């Protein structure tokens, strides 16, 4: 089940603060935290100080 959140008029698939798995092709096994979302993509912080923008379809919600 997918819930959509609206933040500043933008439909968000992931909540700010939610844990996500980064793309397997380049970041296998890396988990990040959603920081923000805008037209450039979803900003995810990982490894403490690194952060990058990803497309929504590149990310998957983290499940323990």
Secondary structure as UniProt FT lines:
FT   STRAND          5..7
FT   TURN            8..9
FT   STRAND          10..12
FT   TURN            16..17
FT   STRAND          19..21
FT   TURN            24..26
FT   TURN            28..29
FT   STRAND          31..38
FT   TURN            39..40
FT   STRAND          41..46
FT   TURN            47..49
FT   STRAND          50..54
FT   HELIX           56..58
FT   STRAND          60..61
//
